[in-house]
Amino acid sequence: MNQTSVVTGAGSGVGRAVALALAQQGWHVALVGRRAAALAETAQLAGPAADRLLPCPCDIGDPAAVSRMAERVLEELGGVEVLVNAAGTNTPRRSLAELAPADYHAMMNTNLNGAFYCVQAFLPGMRARGSGTIVNIVSDAGKLASPKAGPAYVMSKFGLAGLTQSINAEERGHGIRACAIFPGDIDTPLLDHRPAPPDAAARARMLRPEDVAACVLLAISLPPRVIVEEILVRPR
């Protein structure tokens, strides 16, 4: 297997944990995120494996920026076997009564449109090679709406689940598989965007980013004949 991967949202949280786990497994990883300093910090945390990481600052909500990022990745790392869409955002003012159109569009661009742009950028190479795994980090809010998540976040995550199903429906004949991971509450910086951020005791009961990264490794490490289409993972 060509051990080259792309991870979005790699500057923090689940994306960072996935990128570090892949690097420790010997993968070359393109680190994608908006903040160059955060990507550099992820690379530093990789220690001796840092030479396998390629920081690629990119706003995935901008299709032209995604195209430029993909060109660089393919030029410097070659064919991409694994794409992990882990970028996600929310806003404190998230209820239907107060959600602003600008915040709605920003959320859809990061959580859904950006994943679609990245899939479109790397699918041709996967098709040509006849192999590839795409993992979309969704949320259990992509299974059932809740006021805690807010409508824009829920809509984006339902859409991301639909994108995953569509990849499997159309691309499995080309050797490509997709997995949607639906985590419950995770202790990440995204919690700081809640209207009332949880305290330390509540965070201690949540999933860790490394738990979700382990699910990603499972989805990509199984034999090519196997597709794990969905993983629902919650705190015990």
C-alpha positions in Angstrom: 0.0 0.0 0.0 1.1 3.5 -0.8 1.4 5.0 2.7 0.6 8.6 1.8 -2.3 10.5 3.4 -4.0 13.9 3.8 -5.6 15.0 7.0 -7.7 18.2 7.2 -8.1 20.0 10.5 -4.6 18.8 11.4 -3.8 21.8 13.6 -5.7 20.7 16.6 -8.1 18.1 18.1 -9.0 15.0 16.2 -7.2 16.0 13.0 -4.0 16.5 15.0 -4.4 13.1 16.8 -5.1 11.3 13.5 -2.0 12.9 11.8 0.3 12.0 14.7 -1.1 8.4 14.8 -0.5 8.0 11.1 3.0 9.4 11.3 3.8 6.9 14.1 2.6 4.1 11.8 5.0 5.2 9.1 2.7 7.2 6.9 3.6 10.3 5.1 0.9 12.9 6.0 0.0 16.2 4.4 -1.2 18.4 7.3 -4.0 20.6 6.1 -5.5 23.6 8.1 -5.9 27.3 8.0 -3.3 28.2 10.6 0.4 27.6 9.6 1.6 28.0 13.2 -0.8 25.2 14.4 0.3 22.9 11.7 4.0 23.5 12.6 3.1 22.7 16.2 1.6 19.4 15.1 4.7 18.6 13.2 6.8 19.4 16.2 4.8 17.0 18.4 5.6 14.2 16.0 9.2 14.2 17.2 11.3 11.8 15.0 8.4 11.2 12.7 8.2 14.9 11.8 10.1 14.4 8.6 7.1 12.4 7.3 4.8 15.4 7.7 4.1 18.1 5.1 2.4 21.2 6.5 0.0 22.6 3.9 -1.8 25.8 5.1 -5.2 25.9 3.3 -8.7 27.2 3.7 -10.6 24.2 2.6 -13.8 26.2 2.1 -12.1 27.8 -0.9 -12.1 25.4 -3.8 -9.2 27.2 -5.6 -7.1 26.9 -2.5 -7.9 23.2 -2.2 -6.9 22.7 -5.8 -3.5 24.4 -5.2 -3.0 22.3 -2.0 -3.8 19.1 -3.9 -1.3 19.9 -6.6 1.4 20.5 -4.1 0.6 17.3 -2.2 0.6 15.2 -5.3 3.8 16.8 -6.6 5.7 16.3 -3.3 4.2 13.1 -1.9 2.8 11.3 -4.9 -0.5 9.4 -5.0 -2.7 9.7 -1.9 -4.1 6.5 -0.5 -6.0 7.9 2.5 -7.9 11.2 3.0 -9.3 12.0 6.4 -11.7 14.9 6.6 -11.5 16.0 10.2 -11.9 19.8 9.9 -14.9 21.1 11.8 -16.2 24.3 13.5 -19.2 25.7 15.3 -20.3 29.0 16.7 -21.6 30.0 20.2 -24.6 31.7 18.6 -26.0 28.6 17.1 -29.7 28.3 17.8 -32.3 29.0 15.1 -33.3 32.1 16.9 -29.8 33.6 16.7 -27.8 31.9 14.0 -26.3 34.5 11.6 -26.1 33.8 7.9 -22.4 34.5 7.9 -21.8 31.9 10.6 -24.1 29.4 8.8 -22.1 29.7 5.6 -18.8 29.5 7.4 -19.9 26.3 9.1 -21.1 24.7 5.9 -17.9 25.7 4.1 -15.7 24.1 6.7 -17.8 21.1 7.8 -19.3 20.0 4.5 -18.2 21.9 1.4 -14.5 21.7 2.3 -14.7 17.9 2.7 -16.4 17.7 -0.8 -13.7 19.8 -2.4 -11.0 17.6 -0.9 -12.7 14.4 -2.0 -13.1 15.8 -5.5 -9.4 16.8 -5.5 -8.0 13.4 -4.6 -10.6 11.0 -6.1 -9.2 11.0 -9.7 -5.8 9.7 -8.5 -7.5 7.0 -6.3 -9.6 5.9 -9.3 -6.6 5.7 -11.6 -4.7 3.6 -9.0 -7.7 1.5 -8.1 -7.5 2.0 -4.4 -8.1 4.6 -1.7 -9.8 5.1 1.7 -11.7 8.2 2.7 -12.6 8.8 6.3 -15.1 11.5 7.3 -15.2 12.6 10.9 -18.9 13.3 11.3 -20.5 13.5 14.8 -23.4 11.8 16.5 -25.2 15.1 15.7 -25.2 13.6 12.1 -27.5 10.9 13.4 -29.9 12.9 15.5 -30.4 16.7 15.8 -30.0 18.3 19.2 -30.1 21.9 20.5 -26.6 21.4 21.9 -25.2 21.2 18.4 -27.3 23.8 16.6 -29.0 23.4 13.2 -26.2 24.5 11.0 -23.8 22.0 12.6 -26.4 19.3 12.4 -27.2 20.0 8.7 -23.5 20.0 7.8 -23.0 16.7 9.6 -26.0 15.0 8.0 -24.6 16.2 4.7 -21.2 14.7 5.5 -22.8 11.4 6.3 -24.6 11.6 2.9 -21.3 12.3 1.1 -19.8 9.2 2.7 -22.7 7.0 1.5 -22.4 8.5 -1.9 -18.7 7.7 -2.2 -19.4 4.1 -1.3 -22.4 3.9 -3.7 -20.4 5.3 -6.7 -16.8 4.4 -6.1 -16.5 1.0 -4.5 -16.3 -0.5 -8.0 -13.1 1.6 -8.5 -11.5 0.1 -5.4 -12.4 3.1 -3.2 -14.1 2.9 0.2 -15.4 5.5 2.7 -16.1 5.4 6.4 -18.1 7.9 8.4 -17.1 8.1 12.1 -19.8 9.5 14.4 -18.2 10.4 17.7 -20.1 11.7 20.8 -18.6 14.4 22.9 -14.8 14.8 22.5 -12.6 16.9 24.7 -11.2 19.3 22.0 -10.9 23.0 21.6 -14.2 23.0 19.7 -16.0 22.8 23.1 -14.8 26.4 23.8 -17.3 27.5 21.1 -20.3 26.2 23.0 -22.6 28.9 24.6 -21.7 27.4 28.0 -18.4 25.5 27.7 -18.2 22.3 29.8 -16.1 22.3 33.0 -13.1 20.1 33.7 -15.2 17.4 35.3 -17.5 17.1 32.3 -14.5 17.1 29.9 -12.9 14.2 31.8 -15.8 12.0 31.0 -15.6 12.6 27.3 -13.8 10.9 24.4 -10.2 11.9 23.7 -9.0 12.8 20.2 -6.8 9.7 20.3 -9.9 7.5 20.7 -11.3 8.7 17.4 -7.8 8.4 15.8 -7.9 4.7 16.8 -11.2 4.3 14.9 -9.6 5.9 11.8 -6.7 3.5 12.0 -9.1 0.6 12.1 -11.0 1.8 9.1 -7.9 2.2 6.9 -6.0 -0.9 8.1 -8.5 -3.6 7.3 -8.0 -5.5 4.0 -9.1 -3.8 0.8 -12.0 -6.2 0.5 -13.6 -4.7 3.7 -15.6 -1.5 4.0 -16.4 -0.2 7.5 -19.1 2.1 6.4 -20.0 3.7 9.8 -18.5 3.8 13.3 -20.6 5.2 16.1 -18.4 5.8 19.2 -19.5 7.5 22.4 -18.1 7.9 25.9 -18.8 4.9 28.1 
